[in-house]
Amino acid sequence: MKVLVINCGSSSLKYQLIDMQGEKVLAKGLVERIGIEGSILTQKVNGEKYIIEQPMNDHKEAIKLVLDALVDNEHGVIKDMSEISAVGHRVVHGGEKYANSVLIDENVMESIKECIKLAPLHNTPNIIGINACKDLMPNTPMVAVFDTAFHQTLPNYAYMYPLPYDLYTKYGIRKYGFHGTSHKYVSKATAEFLNKDIKALKIITCHLGNGASLAAVEGGKSVDTSMGFTPLAGVAMGTRSGDIDPAIVTFLVKELNLTSDEVNNLLNKKSGIYGIYGKSSDMRDIKKAGLKENDERAILALNVFHYKVKQFIGSYAASMNGVDAVVFTGGIGENSPENREGICENMDFLGIKIDKKKNEETIGNDADISAADSKVKVLVIPTNEELMIARDTKDIAAK
């Protein structure tokens, strides 16, 4: 069974074609600048790139080009589209309705549309991508895999905000959490790595990239997570503020005469470690400036990032009454020994200690970086959201 995984952004599209027999990636690619001058498709097969530069006015044209690339006589990996058994779509927001991935029908499409108000920048292109695939592949099963689904197991006291209850019942204002597909994959991979039953484990997964979130996973279920009603909440991120005093918003509106949209833009695109450092949101730039050039604001940005992640690890250990493993994933979590060390520093009271040499040697691969006397396992597990989407798609489409 071959599954095509589609992840649509507003002007981009990522994809992978996975043969589920052996879970081998046959091809993966990225389409950029959809609807913008300079549209380009880059496909990789066995490490070799195949590039197409031609105008793509919309997502339907982009997906058509993807399908053409997959069946291309010279650079493709399948003979015709009939080899694609199902398509798995990443959908950012499923609201409270979906705790699992689901076969897409008209009712599901309506539900995704209803969640546009909760994720306007994400659900809209997700819908466009689904419709484009349905037009081009009308007889192929389509599956929606929601970023929010894994966190639907949060207890009500963890997802409820202390606001007037009517705001929850009328407008759905509550914690939803995101990166759920990644947290689900990594927590399962952790149990496999440790050769233990996930139902017996208390795991803290740290998905750290330009966007970052943590999850408390107890017995294989998410019981808390750092992102909230939107992906703005939680730890300090590349350009997002994470948790702040909500009165800062009204202060900015009054003192700087900002509109709600301007405040939203400031918190999402001009804050986080970029806001503190002021020159870049790329962790590689900030590490270089802070650790090699002794730039005070870069050092401050790093310390804030480490401190915020450390706070969530501590709080989740408390909420689960213990922790068996802390797991790093995502671009920063997988590839930055310095950040892992900074986060785990002075956490030995919780039984969290890393082996400095193992940590420094681990970049982008599965590894146990725990010190010999660490009571808590500290692991690096690269995430694979596309494979998780493909697995869910395979299971649902085969029913």
C-alpha positions in Angstrom: 0.0 0.0 0.0 1.4 3.4 -1.0 0.2 6.5 0.9 0.7 10.1 -0.3 1.1 12.5 2.6 0.1 16.2 1.9 0.8 19.2 4.1 -0.5 22.4 2.6 0.5 25.9 3.7 -0.8 29.1 2.3 1.7 29.3 -0.6 3.6 26.0 -0.1 3.1 22.3 -0.1 5.2 19.5 1.4 4.6 15.9 0.4 5.9 12.4 0.8 5.0 9.1 -0.9 5.5 6.2 1.5 5.4 2.5 0.7 3.8 1.2 3.9 5.3 -2.2 3.3 8.5 -1.5 5.1 7.5 2.2 5.6 10.0 3.3 2.9 9.9 6.9 1.6 9.8 6.6 -2.1 9.9 10.3 -2.8 9.5 13.6 -0.9 9.2 17.1 -2.1 8.4 20.7 -1.5 6.4 23.1 -3.7 7.1 26.8 -3.0 5.6 30.1 -4.0 2.2 28.8 -5.1 0.3 31.7 -6.7 3.5 33.8 -6.6 6.0 34.5 -9.3 8.9 32.0 -9.2 6.9 28.9 -8.4 9.2 25.9 -7.9 8.9 22.1 -7.1 11.8 20.2 -5.7 11.5 16.5 -5.4 14.0 14.1 -3.9 14.3 10.4 -4.8 17.2 8.5 -3.2 18.9 11.8 -2.4 18.8 13.1 -6.0 16.9 16.3 -6.7 14.4 16.8 -9.5 13.4 20.5 -9.9 10.6 22.0 -11.9 10.2 25.8 -12.2 6.9 26.8 -13.8 3.9 29.0 -12.8 1.5 27.4 -10.4 -1.6 29.7 -9.9 -3.2 27.6 -7.2 -2.9 24.5 -5.1 -4.7 22.4 -7.7 -2.1 23.1 -10.2 0.6 22.5 -7.6 -0.8 19.1 -6.7 -1.2 18.2 -10.4 2.5 18.9 -10.8 3.3 16.8 -7.8 1.4 13.8 -9.3 3.1 14.4 -12.6 6.5 14.4 -10.9 5.7 11.1 -9.1 4.8 9.3 -12.4 7.5 11.0 -14.5 9.2 8.4 -16.7 12.7 9.5 -15.8 12.4 11.0 -12.2 9.2 9.4 -10.9 8.7 6.4 -8.6 5.3 5.0 -9.7 3.9 4.0 -13.1 0.5 5.7 -12.6 -1.7 7.3 -10.0 -3.6 4.1 -9.4 -0.7 3.0 -7.3 -1.6 5.6 -4.7 -4.0 3.8 -2.3 -4.8 6.8 -0.1 -3.9 10.4 0.7 -3.3 11.6 4.3 -3.8 15.3 4.9 -2.3 17.2 7.8 -5.1 19.4 9.2 -4.0 21.8 12.0 -7.3 22.2 13.9 -10.1 19.7 14.5 -11.6 21.4 17.5 -13.2 19.2 20.2 -14.9 17.0 17.7 -12.0 14.8 16.6 -9.8 12.8 19.0 -8.5 10.6 16.2 -7.8 10.8 12.5 -10.8 10.3 10.2 -11.9 9.4 6.7 -12.8 12.7 5.0 -16.5 13.1 3.9 -18.7 16.1 3.6 -19.4 16.2 7.3 -15.7 16.2 8.1 -15.1 19.0 5.6 -17.8 21.1 7.3 -16.2 20.5 10.6 -12.8 21.6 9.3 -14.5 24.8 7.9 -16.0 25.5 11.3 -12.6 25.5 12.8 -11.3 28.1 10.4 -12.1 30.8 13.0 -9.7 29.0 15.4 -6.9 28.5 12.9 -7.5 30.8 9.9 -3.9 30.7 8.6 -3.8 26.9 8.6 -7.2 25.3 8.1 -7.9 27.4 5.0 -5.0 26.1 3.0 -5.6 22.6 4.4 -9.1 22.7 2.9 -7.8 24.0 -0.4 -5.3 21.1 -0.5 -8.0 18.5 0.3 -10.4 19.9 -2.4 -7.6 19.9 -5.0 -6.7 16.3 -4.3 -10.4 15.3 -4.4 -10.8 16.9 -7.8 -7.7 15.2 -9.2 -8.2 11.8 -7.4 -11.9 11.5 -6.9 -11.9 7.7 -6.2 -8.9 7.7 -3.8 -9.7 7.7 0.0 -8.7 10.9 1.8 -7.9 11.0 5.5 -7.6 14.0 7.8 -4.9 13.8 10.5 -5.4 16.6 13.0 -2.6 18.4 15.0 -5.1 18.8 17.8 -6.4 15.3 18.0 -3.7 13.8 20.3 -4.4 16.4 23.0 -8.1 15.7 23.2 -7.3 13.4 26.1 -6.5 16.3 28.3 -8.6 16.3 31.5 -11.0 19.2 31.7 -9.1 20.9 34.5 -6.0 21.0 32.2 -7.7 22.4 29.1 -10.2 24.8 30.8 -9.2 28.5 31.2 -10.3 30.4 34.3 -12.6 32.6 32.2 -16.4 33.0 32.2 -17.7 29.5 31.3 -19.9 30.8 28.6 -16.8 31.7 26.6 -16.0 28.0 26.4 -19.5 26.8 25.6 -20.3 29.5 23.0 -16.9 30.2 21.4 -14.9 27.1 22.2 -12.2 29.0 24.1 -10.1 26.4 25.8 -6.6 24.8 25.5 -6.4 22.7 22.3 -2.6 22.1 21.9 -0.8 21.5 18.7 2.1 19.5 17.3 0.0 16.5 18.4 1.1 14.3 15.5 4.8 14.8 16.5 4.1 14.3 20.2 2.2 11.1 19.4 4.9 9.7 17.2 7.8 10.6 19.6 6.1 9.2 22.7 5.4 5.9 20.9 9.0 5.8 19.5 10.3 6.4 23.1 8.5 3.4 24.4 9.9 1.3 21.6 13.4 2.7 22.1 13.2 1.8 25.9 11.5 -1.5 25.1 8.8 -0.8 27.6 5.0 -0.7 27.5 3.9 2.9 26.8 1.0 2.4 29.3 3.5 2.2 32.1 5.5 5.3 31.2 5.4 9.0 32.1 7.0 10.9 29.3 7.7 14.6 28.7 8.1 15.2 24.9 9.9 18.5 24.0 9.2 19.4 20.3 11.7 22.3 19.9 12.0 24.2 16.7 11.1 27.7 15.5 7.7 26.7 16.9 8.0 24.8 20.1 5.8 22.9 22.5 6.0 20.3 25.3 3.5 17.6 26.2 3.0 15.5 29.3 2.2 12.0 28.1 1.0 9.5 30.7 0.2 6.0 29.7 0.4 6.9 26.0 -2.2 9.8 26.4 -1.5 13.5 26.4 -2.5 14.9 29.8 -1.2 18.4 29.3 0.6 20.5 26.6 2.2 24.0 26.5 0.4 25.4 23.4 -3.1 26.6 24.1 -6.1 28.1 22.3 -3.6 29.0 19.6 0.0 28.0 18.9 1.1 31.3 20.5 1.0 30.0 24.0 3.7 28.1 26.0 7.4 28.5 25.8 9.3 31.4 24.1 9.7 30.4 20.4 11.5 31.7 17.3 9.2 34.7 16.9 6.3 33.9 19.2 6.1 35.2 22.7 4.8 32.2 24.5 3.0 32.8 27.8 2.9 36.4 29.0 0.7 38.5 31.3 -2.5 39.0 29.3 -2.7 42.6 30.6 0.3 43.4 28.4 -2.0 43.2 25.5 -4.4 45.9 26.8 -1.4 48.0 27.9 0.0 47.9 24.3 -3.3 48.8 22.8 -3.6 51.8 25.1 0.0 53.0 25.3 1.1 52.4 21.7 -2.4 52.9 20.2 -2.1 49.5 18.5 -4.9 47.6 16.9 -5.7 44.0 17.9 -4.2 42.8 14.6 -1.0 44.8 15.2 -0.7 43.3 18.7 -1.3 39.9 17.3 1.4 40.5 14.7 3.8 41.7 17.4 3.3 38.7 19.6 3.4 36.1 16.7 6.1 37.6 14.4 8.2 40.0 16.4 8.6 38.4 19.8 10.1 35.3 21.3 13.9 34.8 21.0 13.9 37.1 18.0 12.3 39.9 20.0 14.9 39.6 22.7 18.0 39.2 20.5 16.7 41.6 17.8 18.7 40.3 14.8 17.5 36.8 14.0 15.0 34.1 15.0 17.4 31.3 13.8 18.7 29.4 16.8 22.0 28.8 14.9 22.6 32.6 14.6 21.7 33.1 18.3 24.0 30.3 19.5 26.9 31.7 17.5 26.3 35.2 18.8 25.8 34.1 22.3 28.2 31.2 22.8 31.1 32.3 20.5 30.8 36.1 20.4 29.5 36.7 23.9 26.6 38.9 22.7 24.6 39.8 25.8 21.2 39.8 24.2 21.8 36.6 22.5 22.9 35.0 25.8 19.7 36.4 27.4 17.5 35.0 24.6 19.1 31.6 25.1 18.7 31.7 28.9 15.0 32.7 28.5 14.4 29.9 26.1 16.1 27.3 28.4 14.3 28.7 31.5 10.9 28.5 29.9 11.3 24.9 28.7 12.8 23.9 32.1 9.7 25.4 33.8 7.3 23.2 31.7 9.4 20.1 32.4 9.2 20.7 36.1 5.5 21.4 36.0 4.7 18.3 34.0 6.8 16.1 36.3 4.6 17.5 39.1 1.3 17.1 37.3 2.1 13.4 36.5 3.6 12.8 39.9 6.9 11.7 38.3 8.6 11.3 35.0 10.4 8.3 33.4 11.8 10.0 30.3 12.4 13.5 28.9 12.6 13.4 25.1 14.0 16.1 22.7 12.8 16.3 19.2 12.3 19.0 16.4 15.0 21.0 14.7 16.5 22.4 17.8 15.8 19.4 20.0 17.4 16.9 17.6 20.4 19.1 16.5 21.4 21.4 19.3 23.5 19.8 22.1 24.1 23.2 23.6 20.3 23.9 24.0 19.7 20.4 25.5 22.5 21.0 28.0 21.2 24.4 28.9 17.7 23.1 29.5 18.8 20.0 31.6 21.3 22.0 33.6 20.5 22.0 37.4 17.6 19.5 37.0 19.3 16.8 39.0 16.9 17.3 41.9 14.3 15.7 39.5 16.7 13.0 38.6 17.5 14.5 35.2 21.2 14.4 34.3 22.8 14.2 30.9 26.1 12.7 29.8 28.0 15.6 28.3 30.0 13.5 25.8 26.9 11.5 24.6 25.0 14.8 24.3 27.7 16.5 22.2 28.0 13.5 19.9 24.2 13.3 19.2 22.9 15.2 16.3 19.8 14.1 14.4 19.7 10.5 15.5 18.0 8.3 18.2 20.1 8.3 21.3 20.1 8.0 25.1 22.1 10.9 26.4 21.4 10.2 30.1 24.2 10.2 32.6 24.9 6.8 34.1 23.4 8.0 37.4 20.4 9.8 35.9 17.1 8.5 37.4 15.2 9.9 34.4 16.0 8.8 30.9 17.0 11.7 28.6 16.6 10.8 25.0 16.8 12.3 21.5 14.2 10.9 19.1 13.9 12.6 15.7 10.2 13.2 14.9 8.5 11.8 11.8 5.1 13.4 11.5 4.7 12.3 7.9 5.1 8.7 8.9 2.6 9.1 11.7 0.2 10.6 9.2 0.8 7.7 6.8 0.3 5.1 9.5 -3.1 6.6 10.5 -4.1 6.9 6.9 -3.2 3.3 6.1 -5.2 2.1 9.2 -8.3 4.1 8.3 -8.3 3.6 4.6 -7.9 -0.2 5.0 -11.1 -0.4 7.1 
